Amino acid sequence: ISVDGTASGTITLAATTYSSNTAIASALQTAINADSTLSAASKSVSVKWTGQNYELVSNTGRQTYDINDTTEASVKITAIDSTIENNLKLSVSNGANTSINGYQLGIVGEGSISASQITFPSNTTNTVSKTSLGLNTATKNIEGKAVSSNPTNGDYFDINVKVGSFKSGNNISTLSSSSTLTVSGTNTLVVVVDDVTSGTITMPTGTYSSNASVAKELEEAINDDSTLVSGGKSVNVLWDGSNYQIVSKTSIDTASVNVSTITTSLDTHLKFSSSLGGALSDSAKYRFKYTDAAWLGGTATGVNGSSNLVVSSGDNTFQLAVDGTASGAVTLPAATYTSNGDIATALQTAINADSNISGASKSVIVKWTGTAYKIISNGTSSQDISVTSVDSTIEANLKLTTANSGAENDYSFDLYDGSGSGSDRSISLNDINFQWNSTDKNLSISRKLDTSPLHEVSFVSDATNNEKFCIKYYPHNVVMDGSNIVITSGNGEPVDVTFAGTPDNDTTVGEFLILKNLPPEELIVVLNGTGTARRVSASYETQEIPSEEIGQNLLFNIDSTNEKLIHILDADTGHNIAERTLNNTGRFKVGGYSLKLSGTASAKDSFSITDNLGGVGDGRNISAMLDLQEDKFESEGKGNFQDLFAQIVATVGSSVQSSELNKNSSEMIRDAAENAVSELSGVNMDDEAAQLIEYQQAYQASARVLQTARELFDTLIDRI
């Protein structure tokens, strides 16, 4: 077999008796992926039985994180023994062929995410995919801001991510060195992560001087729970600057977190109980920080509450260079560490305390990524980090040297919670990757939809930070419509319009403001200022909510100047019902419908939704039938057939039981009558048998008397 152009050695299908085609597919996959040539080239395949034939798919064809990756996936059988080919039919001569399984599309933002377009890297697979999906080489309508230089080390942008989580109530005390939280005694809680209920989790006692440290200790306590560990569940505990949030690390749609119980003293600060505002949440805020220069170690030893790391005095030093300044011998303090986050904190403190590093005004952040320690320069110019030596005893666990895959990790991103804290723990999002191309100044955002369907990403409006990374987030859209200025919300939030106090705008008397697409809430108009005008005239239209019994034919027209604006009309009358602005997911609601547009609309596009009052092709009739089992039609004298059926069953059962009793009574009367008839008209065999025995015994007694008399007579004769 050849996988992505790499030819395998001779692969052997295991000799055995196979009871299904699926079993053969599994054996083929195992044998192919065990081939030393393919595995050395990091090539593998998935094999499945489709019901008619065997399908071999290159795993290279899955989504990739690298914006420079132009690898094309391919699989081809080059030779096969005739004996197994008679059954497998994998050769071209037996009808086998190569094809694209699904579509692989690589997308890169040109010149930042800018030039108002996204383009597809040029390779054969993309070309075929674009043709199959009806795409040209570029798709417009991605707005951006071109940048000419890389971001500054430490720059960041914030995103909101769809997650399964539980969020605390508001008004949480902000902790500091002068306003601490002391946790003493027994403080426990029980959480449910993805429907797996934890045991009783104890919050570590101590004095906390930051909310981030509370989040860290709570996260470690939850993730050390044996029940959650055995269930394969784990969480991140985030601090966004106002609230704590427990987030499931599961990235599928069923992810969820709930706090079922919490002691009062602990809840006073965390506010997870429903009475203090704790509630389920489907969104969490994260911060991506840009790193210009860093050193990333290899896969380190995992440390947790049940698997500690003991560092002893001696053979516990290391050396590194920060932005060109070589450190002295830095000592990792001798201690028992219960988490990798604690080790990261200890490494950071030790490095920054080194006299050479601090004397040169250099410093670092040490972050635990979940698999490795990352040493990040805090510098803003000439940044560079390199680990030069590590004592063997601690290196066996830290894996910082090049011998253990340690290497420079420049132009990268690190994930933090919404407040920017979290360097001492692994904050992660499954199968989402943000990558910066330092050559072309491109930002690449990748999410694997098959393994991370939940984590939808949206940007937080922050022009100052976003535009450093080529992200332009427009909260409003302003266009000229004839002589009118039309301002439309682009983020679903109300539009705030202010008139500047220039001579041209000293008065708004006689001016008109038209408000459209308002939410179904009261509109309050407040007049203020120092002028004498205190009146406003208003006219408005009301929209009756259509009854479910009335048909509704809707026509949707894309605005002629703004492809994000949709006009909704009554197709029968032409009446303008509403206007909606598409958000970044293409979702909107109107007239009882929840709609989503996939792809990009063009100006003046239109589509319609026609009523279906007859219920053709839908489940309306079965729904009406199901309603009959409840009390919805009790006022009409019908429905609730479950109760009616139960009453019928009870009545029939009662009748059957009564008939059964009557039958048994009649049978007893019949038997008594038959006995009486037998006594009067027939011979009683029992009486006759008794009399016969009586006569027999009398006869035997008489015979005995005669025998005795004979014996007496014989005796008398003998005496004489």
Phi, psi and omega per residue, in radians:
I1 nan 2.632 3.041
S2 -2.091 2.194 -3.123
V3 -2.067 2.033 -3.122
D4 0.939 0.605 3.120
G5 1.540 -0.094 3.113
T6 -1.665 2.087 -3.119
A7 -1.438 2.371 3.126
S8 -1.445 3.009 2.900
G9 -1.410 -2.880 3.093
T10 -1.360 2.134 -3.080
I11 -1.816 2.333 -3.104
T12 -1.879 2.168 3.011
L13 -1.355 2.160 -3.023
A14 -0.958 2.350 3.108
A15 -1.339 2.018 3.124
T16 -2.970 3.081 3.059
T17 -1.682 2.081 -3.104
Y18 -1.736 2.317 -3.080
S19 -1.748 -0.075 3.136
S20 -2.737 2.740 3.075
N21 -1.158 -0.559 3.110
T22 -1.094 -0.676 3.119
A23 -1.145 -0.645 3.097
I24 -1.151 -0.745 3.127
A25 -1.039 -0.746 3.128
S26 -1.106 -0.720 3.136
A27 -1.163 -0.688 3.092
L28 -1.074 -0.800 -3.132
Q29 -1.062 -0.787 3.134
T30 -1.071 -0.776 -3.099
A31 -1.156 -0.759 -3.121
I32 -1.132 -0.808 -3.077
N33 -1.260 -0.249 3.081
A34 -1.514 -0.132 -3.140
D35 -1.092 2.246 -3.028
S36 -1.137 -0.628 -3.128
T37 -1.163 -0.788 -3.138
L38 -1.187 -0.769 -3.112
S39 -1.150 -0.596 3.106
A40 -1.143 -0.505 3.117
A41 -1.627 0.155 -3.136
S42 1.028 0.682 3.098
K43 -1.893 2.500 3.101
S44 -2.718 2.882 -3.125
V45 -2.346 2.846 2.941
S46 -2.003 2.347 -3.125
V47 -2.101 2.274 3.088
K48 -2.426 2.740 3.066
W49 -1.694 2.086 -3.041
T50 -1.472 -0.142 -3.034
G51 1.919 -0.354 3.120
Q52 -2.282 -0.548 -3.101
N53 -2.640 3.017 3.111
Y54 -1.647 2.362 -3.112
E55 -2.093 2.135 3.137
L56 -1.900 2.110 -3.044
V57 -2.138 2.270 3.075
S58 -1.198 2.326 3.104
N59 -1.321 -0.188 3.073
T60 -1.160 -0.387 -3.109
G61 -1.266 -0.113 3.103
R62 -1.246 2.864 -3.097
Q63 -1.023 2.496 -3.119
T64 -2.008 2.736 -3.137
Y65 -1.605 -0.311 -2.933
D66 -1.602 2.112 -3.126
I67 -1.212 -0.255 3.114
N68 -1.695 0.040 -3.080
D69 -1.351 2.028 3.092
T70 -2.032 0.331 -3.131
T71 -1.073 2.373 3.093
E72 -1.858 2.301 -3.128
A73 -1.456 2.424 3.085
S74 -2.763 2.617 3.068
V75 -2.393 2.377 3.109
K76 -2.613 2.294 3.037
I77 -1.457 2.125 -3.076
T78 -1.749 -0.420 3.108
A79 -2.805 2.548 3.128
I80 -2.693 2.405 3.132
D81 -1.122 2.484 -3.033
S82 -1.108 -0.597 -3.070
T83 -1.074 -0.848 3.135
I84 -1.379 -0.439 3.131
E85 -1.152 -0.475 3.108
N86 -1.023 -0.460 -3.122
N87 -1.863 -0.618 -3.049
L88 -1.410 -0.571 3.136
K89 0.960 0.928 -3.103
L90 -1.765 -0.125 -3.114
S91 -1.539 2.752 -3.141
V92 -1.076 -0.599 -3.120
S93 -1.131 -0.348 3.110
N94 -1.818 0.320 3.035
G95 1.675 0.032 3.121
A96 -1.239 2.648 3.125
N97 -2.685 2.854 3.092
T98 -1.642 2.610 -3.135
S99 -2.746 2.971 3.032
I100 -1.619 2.107 3.111
N101 -1.614 1.744 -3.017
G102 1.396 -2.914 -3.083
Y103 -2.298 2.230 3.118
Q104 -1.769 2.033 -3.130
L105 -2.137 2.113 2.993
G106 -1.715 2.313 -3.083
I107 -2.185 2.276 -3.141
V108 -2.248 2.342 3.040
G109 -1.334 2.065 -3.069
E110 -1.313 2.236 3.048
G111 1.086 0.641 -3.125
S112 1.998 -2.352 2.669
I113 -1.923 1.339 -2.913
S114 -2.535 -2.832 -3.069
A115 1.010 0.310 3.102
S116 0.915 0.650 3.114
Q117 -2.783 2.738 2.919
I118 -2.083 2.493 -3.114
T119 -2.155 2.833 -3.133
F120 -1.867 2.216 3.099
P121 -0.948 2.543 -3.040
S122 -1.469 1.922 2.911
N123 -2.734 2.881 -3.013
T124 -1.033 -0.746 -3.102
T125 -1.073 -0.790 3.109
N126 -1.104 -0.688 -3.125
T127 -1.073 -0.796 3.117
V128 -1.116 -0.733 -3.118
S129 -1.120 -0.744 -3.135
K130 -1.080 -0.730 3.130
T131 -1.126 -0.758 -3.111
S132 -1.159 -0.570 -3.104
L133 -1.642 -0.004 3.093
G134 1.280 0.605 -3.112
L135 -1.895 2.549 3.009
N136 -1.528 -3.037 -3.115
T137 -1.233 -0.316 3.133
A138 -2.536 2.557 3.071
T139 -2.131 2.161 -3.058
K140 -1.434 -3.097 3.057
N141 1.478 0.320 2.915
I142 -1.785 1.940 -3.124
E143 -1.507 2.545 -3.140
G144 -2.766 3.086 3.099
K145 -2.182 2.056 -3.126
A146 -1.189 2.464 3.066
V147 -2.152 2.609 -3.094
S148 -1.870 -0.132 -3.128
S149 -2.456 2.829 3.117
N150 -1.213 2.690 3.055
P151 -1.063 2.840 3.074
T152 -1.386 2.518 3.117
N153 -0.910 2.197 -3.141
G154 1.684 -0.173 3.059
D155 -1.078 2.706 -3.069
Y156 -2.592 2.894 2.928
F157 -2.475 2.704 -3.079
D158 -1.871 2.569 3.085
I159 -2.346 2.725 2.953
N160 -1.859 2.360 -3.084
V161 -2.197 2.384 3.078
K162 -1.292 2.192 -3.052
V163 -2.494 3.029 2.928
G164 -1.811 2.024 -2.998
S165 -2.691 3.030 3.054
F166 -2.296 2.228 -3.024
K167 -1.989 2.492 -3.135
S168 -1.302 2.948 3.018
G169 -1.292 3.135 -3.098
N170 -1.569 -3.064 3.090
N171 1.078 0.675 3.065
I172 -1.412 2.390 -3.113
S173 -1.133 2.307 3.065
T174 -1.453 2.140 -3.059
L175 -1.585 2.626 3.091
S176 -2.743 -3.132 3.127
S177 -1.116 -0.439 3.132
S178 -1.733 -0.108 3.120
S179 -2.445 1.517 -2.996
T180 -1.744 2.953 3.056
L181 -2.081 2.169 3.099
T182 -1.841 2.105 3.110
V183 -1.853 2.066 -3.127
S184 -2.385 2.884 -3.129
G185 1.260 -2.728 -3.116
T186 -1.751 2.053 3.139
N187 -2.237 1.941 -3.000
T188 -2.244 2.856 3.016
L189 -2.690 2.810 3.060
V190 -2.194 2.256 -3.135
V191 -2.095 2.706 3.071
V192 -2.049 2.020 -3.110
V193 -1.977 2.017 -3.136
D194 0.914 0.765 3.099
D195 1.253 0.163 3.023
V196 -1.793 2.071 -3.093
T197 -1.521 2.241 -3.133
S198 -1.287 2.972 2.913
G199 -1.377 -2.904 3.102
T200 -1.365 2.075 -3.083
I201 -1.744 2.278 -3.108
T202 -1.839 2.191 3.077
M203 -1.303 2.212 -3.120
P204 -1.021 2.433 3.095
T205 -1.316 2.763 3.119
G206 2.565 -3.138 3.114
T207 -1.886 2.155 -3.073
Y208 -1.886 2.279 -3.111
S209 -1.905 0.112 3.078
S210 -2.650 2.607 3.095
N211 -1.184 -0.542 3.124
A212 -1.111 -0.640 3.121
S213 -1.216 -0.574 3.054
V214 -1.116 -0.791 3.134
A215 -1.063 -0.723 -3.134
K216 -1.101 -0.867 -3.093
E217 -1.161 -0.656 3.111
L218 -1.150 -0.723 3.119
E219 -1.063 -0.798 -3.130
E220 -1.140 -0.666 3.131
A221 -1.126 -0.743 3.130
I222 -1.146 -0.798 -3.075
N223 -1.263 -0.246 3.062
D224 -1.539 -0.111 -3.125
D225 -1.117 2.215 -3.028
S226 -1.116 -0.617 -3.128
T227 -1.155 -0.771 3.120
L228 -1.180 -0.674 3.129
V229 -1.083 -0.808 -3.133
S230 -1.164 -0.469 3.094
G231 -1.500 0.012 3.125
G232 1.230 0.502 -3.093
K233 -1.930 2.522 3.091
S234 -2.673 2.865 -3.057
V235 -2.410 2.867 2.815
N236 -1.948 2.463 3.011
V237 -1.917 2.023 -3.046
L238 -1.799 2.622 2.978
W239 -2.153 1.990 -3.051
D240 -1.691 0.146 -3.114
G241 1.808 -0.296 3.136
S242 -2.359 -0.527 -3.042
N243 -2.401 2.688 2.934
Y244 -1.598 2.579 3.141
Q245 -2.526 2.164 3.089
I246 -1.657 2.068 -3.013
V247 -2.053 2.233 3.051
S248 -1.185 2.429 3.094
K249 -1.433 -0.012 3.067
T250 -1.285 2.389 -3.048
S251 -1.904 0.232 3.101
I252 -1.728 2.973 -2.974
D253 -1.131 -0.345 -3.090
T254 -1.527 0.081 -3.116
A255 -1.091 2.419 3.136
S256 -2.822 2.731 3.070
V257 -2.453 2.444 3.055
N258 -2.524 2.463 3.038
V259 -1.718 1.899 -3.034
S260 -1.479 -0.666 3.092
T261 -2.504 2.630 3.090
I262 -2.733 2.421 3.136
T263 -1.209 2.622 -3.012
T264 -1.052 -0.758 -3.077
S265 -1.110 -0.663 3.127
L266 -1.290 -0.651 -3.119
D267 -1.187 -0.410 3.128
T268 -1.010 -0.611 3.111
H269 -1.642 -0.818 -3.031
L270 -1.287 -0.544 3.114
K271 0.984 0.913 3.109
F272 -1.651 -0.296 -3.134
S273 -1.248 2.667 -3.112
S274 -1.110 -0.535 -3.137
S275 -1.172 -0.380 3.124
L276 -1.851 0.225 3.038
G277 1.768 -0.009 3.100
G278 -1.128 2.426 -3.068
A279 -2.804 2.794 3.049
L280 -1.126 2.574 -3.138
S281 -2.487 2.483 -3.140
D282 -1.924 0.256 -3.139
S283 -2.527 2.462 3.104
A284 -2.383 2.582 -3.135
K285 -1.702 2.304 3.105
Y286 -2.200 2.777 3.096
R287 -2.159 2.225 3.052
F288 -1.763 2.090 3.109
K289 -1.815 2.409 -3.129
Y290 -1.535 2.344 3.117
T291 -2.023 2.098 -3.134
D292 -1.415 -0.613 -3.115
A293 -2.574 2.304 -3.126
A294 -2.764 2.880 3.036
W295 -2.119 2.154 -3.123
L296 -1.936 2.108 3.133
G297 -1.311 3.071 3.061
G298 -1.389 -3.019 -3.113
T299 -1.178 1.982 -3.043
A300 -1.596 2.939 3.099
T301 -1.214 2.267 3.096
G302 -1.279 2.349 -3.119
V303 -2.201 2.305 3.096
N304 -2.632 -2.989 -3.063
G305 -1.098 -0.476 -3.137
S306 -1.759 -0.093 3.124
S307 -2.434 1.507 -3.062
N308 -1.428 2.853 3.009
L309 -2.065 2.109 3.135
V310 -1.746 2.063 3.084
V311 -1.845 2.095 -3.122
S312 -1.705 2.853 3.077
S313 -1.187 2.435 -3.121
G314 1.659 2.369 -3.125
D315 0.994 0.671 -3.122
N316 -2.311 0.660 3.131
T317 -2.081 2.842 3.109
F318 -2.684 2.901 3.108
Q319 -2.358 2.607 3.122
L320 -2.654 2.987 3.061
A321 -2.145 2.317 -3.126
V322 -2.080 2.000 3.118
D323 0.904 0.741 3.086
G324 1.521 -0.055 3.129
T325 -1.813 2.103 3.139
A326 -1.425 2.364 3.110
S327 -1.420 2.963 2.913
G328 -1.459 -2.802 3.075
A329 -1.345 1.949 -3.123
V330 -1.622 2.289 -3.074
T331 -1.823 2.188 2.972
L332 -1.378 2.062 -3.022
P333 -0.962 2.425 3.055
A334 -1.203 2.139 -3.104
A335 -2.993 2.997 3.004
T336 -1.763 2.021 -3.079
Y337 -1.749 2.352 -3.092
T338 -1.867 0.030 3.080
S339 -2.764 2.694 3.064
N340 -1.155 -0.519 3.084
G341 -1.090 -0.683 3.099
D342 -1.133 -0.642 3.109
I343 -1.171 -0.730 3.117
A344 -1.042 -0.743 3.115
T345 -1.108 -0.736 -3.138
A346 -1.147 -0.700 3.099
L347 -1.098 -0.787 -3.132
Q348 -1.073 -0.804 -3.140
T349 -1.084 -0.755 -3.106
A350 -1.152 -0.734 -3.129
I351 -1.131 -0.830 -3.085
N352 -1.225 -0.294 3.098
A353 -1.531 -0.171 3.131
D354 -1.082 2.328 -3.039
S355 -1.124 -0.628 3.131
N356 -1.163 -0.767 -3.105
I357 -1.199 -0.890 -3.109
S358 -1.181 -0.590 3.131
G359 -1.136 -0.478 3.108
A360 -1.642 0.199 -3.130
S361 1.013 0.660 3.078
K362 -1.862 2.686 3.087
S363 -2.770 2.890 -3.102
V364 -2.404 2.894 2.900
I365 -2.036 2.343 3.053
V366 -1.925 2.071 -3.086
K367 -1.987 2.415 3.002
W368 -1.599 2.049 -3.042
T369 -1.489 -0.176 -3.043
G370 1.973 -0.448 3.095
T371 -2.299 -0.370 -3.027
A372 -2.608 2.857 3.054
Y373 -1.648 2.313 -3.128
K374 -2.078 2.096 -3.130
I375 -1.736 2.037 -2.984
I376 -1.976 2.280 3.100
S377 -1.281 2.439 3.048
N378 -1.595 0.004 -3.091
G379 -1.240 2.847 3.120
T380 -2.062 0.051 3.068
S381 -2.682 2.540 3.134
S382 0.904 0.719 -3.104
Q383 -1.279 2.487 3.084
D384 -2.929 2.387 3.106
I385 -2.259 2.338 3.028
S386 -2.594 2.367 3.081
V387 -1.636 2.131 -3.042
T388 -1.687 -0.580 3.127
S389 -2.799 2.575 3.089
V390 -2.474 2.319 3.092
D391 -1.031 2.484 -2.978
S392 -1.057 -0.602 -3.070
T393 -1.119 -0.844 -3.141
I394 -1.389 -0.452 3.123
E395 -1.139 -0.494 3.112
A396 -1.036 -0.410 -3.139
N397 -1.922 -0.594 -3.074
L398 -1.396 -0.613 3.114
K399 0.986 0.947 -3.075
L400 -1.701 -0.353 -3.019
T401 -1.484 2.878 3.116
T402 -1.093 -0.487 3.117
A403 -1.105 -0.424 3.126
N404 -1.949 0.540 3.060
S405 1.336 0.257 3.013
G406 -1.207 2.460 -3.092
A407 -2.820 2.872 3.054
E408 -1.109 2.543 -3.115
N409 -2.397 1.232 -3.058
D410 -1.532 2.833 3.088
Y411 0.905 0.940 -3.078
S412 -2.241 3.004 3.121
F413 -2.053 2.624 3.032
D414 -2.267 2.531 -3.048
L415 -1.724 2.296 3.103
Y416 -2.251 2.986 3.062
D417 -1.358 3.118 -2.997
G418 -1.076 -0.378 3.135
S419 -1.565 -0.102 -3.105
G420 1.597 0.066 3.114
S421 -1.677 2.908 3.093
G422 2.136 0.303 3.121
S423 -1.208 -0.396 -3.078
D424 -1.615 0.273 3.090
R425 -2.706 2.883 -3.082
S426 -1.574 1.775 3.015
I427 -1.697 2.145 -2.983
S428 -2.488 2.753 3.004
L429 -2.262 2.129 -3.058
N430 -1.095 2.241 2.987
D431 0.981 0.617 2.944
I432 -2.141 2.292 -3.084
N433 -2.366 2.321 3.038
F434 -1.937 2.178 -3.049
Q435 -2.296 2.416 -3.140
W436 -1.944 2.225 3.066
N437 -1.639 1.814 -3.043
S438 -1.242 -0.294 3.139
T439 -1.415 -0.895 -3.086
D440 -1.681 0.006 -3.126
K441 1.019 0.850 -3.123
N442 -1.937 2.498 2.994
L443 -1.846 2.206 3.101
S444 -1.974 2.283 3.106
I445 -2.102 2.096 -3.088
S446 -2.142 2.402 3.037
R447 -2.417 2.237 3.122
K448 -1.444 1.895 -3.019
L449 -1.174 -0.516 -3.081
D450 -1.285 -0.566 -3.117
T451 -1.861 -0.191 -3.136
S452 -2.367 1.035 -3.108
P453 -1.241 -0.361 -3.057
L454 -1.362 -0.672 -2.887
H455 -1.355 1.228 3.007
E456 -1.263 2.394 -3.037
V457 -1.960 2.356 3.005
S458 -2.388 2.591 -3.089
F459 -1.508 2.531 3.040
V460 -1.475 2.344 -3.109
S461 -1.131 1.941 -3.127
D462 -2.827 1.462 -3.037
A463 -1.026 -0.650 -3.078
T464 -1.013 -0.818 -3.103
N465 -1.541 -0.689 -3.060
N466 -1.082 -0.710 -3.041
E467 -1.231 -0.263 3.025
K468 -1.168 -0.384 -3.116
F469 -1.979 0.394 3.077
C470 1.245 0.364 -3.118
I471 -1.814 2.093 3.097
K472 -1.944 1.993 -3.106
Y473 -1.894 1.857 -3.092
Y474 -1.578 1.940 3.099
P475 -1.340 -0.332 -3.110
H476 -2.445 2.757 3.048
N477 -2.156 2.183 -3.090
V478 -2.077 2.130 3.134
V479 -2.372 2.762 3.040
M480 -1.645 2.229 3.065
D481 -2.088 1.602 -3.027
G482 1.180 -2.127 3.120
S483 -1.677 0.105 -3.092
N484 -1.827 2.541 2.996
I485 -1.679 2.146 -3.132
V486 -1.912 2.088 3.137
I487 -1.949 2.158 -3.077
T488 -2.139 2.373 3.087
S489 -1.170 2.372 3.113
G490 -1.894 0.004 -3.112
N491 -2.260 0.196 3.121
G492 1.467 -0.119 3.125
E493 -1.589 2.686 3.130
P494 -1.054 2.583 3.105
V495 -1.463 2.261 3.115
D496 -1.867 1.953 -3.080
V497 -1.979 2.275 3.122
T498 -2.180 2.407 3.078
F499 -1.630 2.203 3.123
A500 -1.184 2.549 -3.099
G501 -1.468 0.885 3.109
T502 -1.559 2.879 3.120
P503 -0.939 -0.602 -3.132
D504 -1.210 -0.343 -3.078
N505 -2.087 0.473 -3.130
D506 -1.079 -0.518 -3.127
T507 -2.403 2.538 3.076
T508 -1.958 0.298 3.103
V509 -1.080 2.284 3.132
G510 1.472 -0.084 3.115
E511 -1.479 2.673 -3.113
F512 -2.031 2.366 2.983
L513 -2.061 2.222 3.116
I514 -1.964 2.117 -3.141
L515 -1.864 2.230 3.139
K516 -2.231 2.896 3.058
N517 1.007 0.684 -3.116
L518 -1.378 2.611 3.097
P519 -1.236 2.823 -3.127
P520 -1.314 1.144 -3.124
E521 -2.393 2.920 3.093
E522 -1.175 2.459 3.077
L523 -1.774 2.090 -3.127
I524 -1.919 2.194 3.131
V525 -1.933 2.163 -3.124
V526 -2.053 2.236 3.086
L527 -1.797 2.254 3.079
N528 -2.497 -3.033 -3.105
G529 1.940 -3.124 -3.057
T530 -1.744 -0.024 -3.124
G531 -1.279 3.095 -3.102
T532 -1.651 -0.269 -3.122
A533 -1.232 2.288 -3.127
R534 -2.371 0.371 -3.109
R535 -2.259 2.622 3.042
V536 -2.471 2.370 3.067
S537 -1.767 2.504 -3.061
A538 -2.474 2.555 2.985
S539 -2.299 2.609 -3.068
Y540 -2.625 2.795 3.064
E541 -1.988 2.487 3.069
T542 -1.876 2.565 3.132
Q543 -2.035 1.996 3.118
E544 -1.256 2.361 3.074
I545 -1.282 2.114 -3.059
P546 -1.158 2.465 3.071
S547 -1.220 2.639 3.113
E548 -1.132 -0.352 -3.109
E549 -1.463 -0.190 -3.087
I550 -1.755 2.299 3.140
G551 -1.160 2.628 -3.097
Q552 -2.408 1.948 3.090
N553 -1.827 1.938 -3.038
L554 -1.881 2.467 3.068
L555 -2.069 2.225 -3.100
F556 -1.931 2.074 3.130
N557 -2.035 2.264 3.039
I558 -1.333 2.370 -3.100
D559 -1.008 2.597 -3.079
S560 -1.248 -0.359 -3.114
T561 -2.071 -0.256 -3.073
N562 -2.365 1.854 -3.083
E563 -1.238 -0.111 3.077
K564 -1.559 -0.162 -3.066
L565 -1.825 2.238 -3.122
I566 -2.044 2.271 3.040
H567 -1.715 2.219 3.139
I568 -1.878 2.128 -3.084
L569 -2.121 2.707 2.963
D570 -1.353 2.017 -3.047
A571 -1.146 -0.395 -3.117
D572 -1.409 -0.671 -3.042
T573 -1.916 -0.289 -3.070
G574 1.402 0.066 -3.128
H575 -1.196 2.354 3.114
N576 -1.360 1.897 -3.066
I577 -1.419 -0.817 -3.044
A578 -2.860 2.946 2.996
E579 -2.269 2.476 -3.139
R580 -2.338 2.503 3.086
T581 -1.846 2.212 -3.135
L582 -1.222 2.349 2.998
N583 -1.513 -3.033 -3.037
N584 -1.244 -0.149 3.076
T585 -1.758 -0.047 -3.140
G586 1.359 0.293 -3.067
R587 -1.733 2.546 2.991
F588 -2.811 2.832 -3.129
K589 -2.186 2.490 3.078
V590 -2.863 2.436 3.020
G591 0.970 0.572 -3.141
G592 1.500 -0.040 3.116
Y593 -1.744 2.487 2.978
S594 -1.973 1.952 -2.955
L595 -2.069 2.706 3.045
K596 -2.454 2.258 3.065
L597 -1.683 2.151 3.071
S598 -1.663 2.416 -3.105
G599 1.546 -2.921 -3.075
T600 -2.000 2.186 3.103
A601 -1.392 2.673 3.066
S602 -1.940 2.703 3.120
A603 -0.966 2.390 3.102
K604 1.286 0.107 2.977
D605 -1.101 2.706 3.092
S606 -2.626 2.707 3.011
F607 -2.682 2.912 -3.056
S608 -2.377 2.732 3.016
I609 -2.153 2.135 -3.087
T610 -1.845 2.468 -3.107
D611 -1.173 2.838 -3.126
N612 -2.442 1.077 -3.057
L613 -1.104 -0.469 -3.129
G614 -1.321 -0.152 3.115
G615 1.280 0.426 -3.105
V616 -1.240 2.137 3.038
G617 1.401 0.013 3.100
D618 -2.012 -3.040 -3.052
G619 -1.763 0.411 -3.032
R620 -1.124 -0.706 -3.121
N621 -1.148 -0.748 3.133
I622 -1.162 -0.566 3.082
S623 -1.136 -0.723 3.110
A624 -1.120 -0.666 3.106
M625 -1.140 -0.695 3.123
L626 -1.155 -0.555 3.111
D627 -1.122 -0.436 -3.123
L628 -1.161 -0.297 3.138
Q629 -1.412 -0.088 -3.136
E630 -1.967 -2.966 -3.069
D631 -1.642 0.295 -3.029
K632 -1.121 -0.465 -3.096
F633 -1.983 0.427 -3.106
E634 -1.076 -0.659 -3.124
S635 -1.151 -0.371 3.125
E636 -1.640 0.092 3.109
G637 1.291 0.449 3.114
K638 -2.576 3.004 3.125
G639 1.666 -3.035 -3.121
N640 0.958 0.826 -3.051
F641 -1.169 -0.318 3.084
Q642 -1.120 -0.771 3.102
D643 -1.154 -0.730 3.130
L644 -1.067 -0.759 3.128
F645 -1.118 -0.700 3.132
A646 -1.111 -0.679 3.118
Q647 -1.145 -0.735 3.121
I648 -1.087 -0.777 3.132
V649 -1.068 -0.717 -3.138
A650 -1.148 -0.730 3.135
T651 -1.113 -0.829 3.121
V652 -1.086 -0.719 3.134
G653 -1.098 -0.713 3.129
S654 -1.128 -0.740 3.122
S655 -1.106 -0.747 3.122
V656 -1.088 -0.734 -3.134
Q657 -1.127 -0.740 3.135
S658 -1.120 -0.739 3.118
S659 -1.110 -0.648 3.121
E660 -1.107 -0.730 3.119
L661 -1.143 -0.744 3.114
N662 -1.077 -0.698 3.125
K663 -1.098 -0.785 3.141
N664 -1.098 -0.682 3.130
S665 -1.140 -0.751 3.135
S666 -1.106 -0.660 3.124
E667 -1.138 -0.645 3.116
M668 -1.168 -0.740 3.112
I669 -1.087 -0.736 3.119
R670 -1.047 -0.779 -3.127
D671 -1.099 -0.696 3.128
A672 -1.126 -0.700 3.132
A673 -1.134 -0.695 3.126
E674 -1.099 -0.674 3.122
N675 -1.136 -0.709 -3.130
A676 -1.128 -0.725 3.112
V677 -1.072 -0.725 -3.129
S678 -1.108 -0.658 -3.133
E679 -1.144 -0.634 -3.049
L680 -1.512 -0.611 -2.978
S681 -1.925 -0.137 -3.038
G682 -2.171 2.997 3.049
V683 -1.477 2.284 3.107
N684 -1.523 1.880 -3.065
M685 -1.082 -0.560 -3.135
D686 -1.178 -0.758 3.139
D687 -1.138 -0.738 -3.131
E688 -1.115 -0.697 3.129
A689 -1.137 -0.666 3.129
A690 -1.145 -0.740 3.132
Q691 -1.140 -0.703 3.117
L692 -1.039 -0.736 3.120
I693 -1.119 -0.675 -3.141
E694 -1.085 -0.784 3.128
Y695 -1.121 -0.683 -3.136
Q696 -1.090 -0.747 -3.139
Q697 -1.189 -0.625 3.102
A698 -1.129 -0.750 3.102
Y699 -1.033 -0.778 -3.126
Q700 -1.101 -0.643 3.121
A701 -1.157 -0.735 3.134
S702 -1.104 -0.746 3.118
A703 -1.061 -0.619 -3.131
R704 -1.211 -0.654 3.107
V705 -1.103 -0.781 3.129
L706 -1.086 -0.723 3.140
Q707 -1.092 -0.712 -3.128
T708 -1.150 -0.725 3.128
A709 -1.100 -0.749 3.115
R710 -1.052 -0.739 -3.129
E711 -1.125 -0.666 3.104
L712 -1.143 -0.748 3.134
F713 -1.080 -0.794 3.129
D714 -1.059 -0.636 -3.121
T715 -1.185 -0.754 3.130
L716 -1.100 -0.774 3.122
I717 -1.021 -0.771 -3.128
D718 -1.070 -0.670 -3.114
R719 -1.173 -0.670 -3.141
I720 -1.242 nan nan
